[in-house]
Amino acid sequence: MSDLVVMQGGKEHSDERAKIIDLRNKVEESYWELSKELSNVYQGSYYIAWGFASWKEYVESELQFALRKAQYLVSIQDWFGRMKPAVQEWVQSLGWTKAKELIGVVTDENAADWKARLEGLTYAEMVVELKGGKKGEETPLEGEGGDRVAPEKPERKAFSLFPEQSQNVAAALEKAKALANTEKDGHALDLICSDFLATNASDDDFFGVLRRLEKTSGLRLVAYDKAADAVVFGADLLDELSGDAE
């Protein structure tokens, strides 16, 4: 494949733009740095200043990437970018095709275990080893009392919408998918509904909404009540972080 060149557009963030083109031309050995730069571009919407109407247009026109590959690279950095340096170094050494399979699986806490389990495995062998490590896989899980239980299966729901309603729903889904770095409509809809419930939650179910947000997003949350001057959710996380700091 011949090298790409920077297309005409706005001068804002031009250095970053040229750097991304250079990294894209050697993506296999520089994927980690490319994922950092693409995450910045995606989060900051730099592509708008460069004359592109959307993230999709920028990725497909300038980088000549499939949108899915670009989203994987952004997601790699979003997931691993705040982890311990040792974890990042290991993930970086794997290459992007293996790294993308570890999103949502590897954490600071279990990275050493996964590193040992995946040592020396090919991509295909790694995928087999990972089965059961991700939510939604068909591998049976342990239930109470040691019984084997099947994982939850997604439910299909259908709605009838007028044209204007359909356009509104489609726009909301696309926005949620962009913010969550996902291509799954069901995941995006769950985030939209969680946001609605959080906005309109009573004191009784507010913490349930936060727990659902944690489960859906893969993030850990902390809620601070300014009036009470107290952490009302996520105090255990603060304790863990304090322990790490020591």
Summary of the structure (lengths in Angstrom):
residues: 246
radius of gyration: 20.8
end to end distance: 49.8
largest distance: 63.9
contacts: 589
relative contact order: 0.06
helix: 60%
strand: 4%
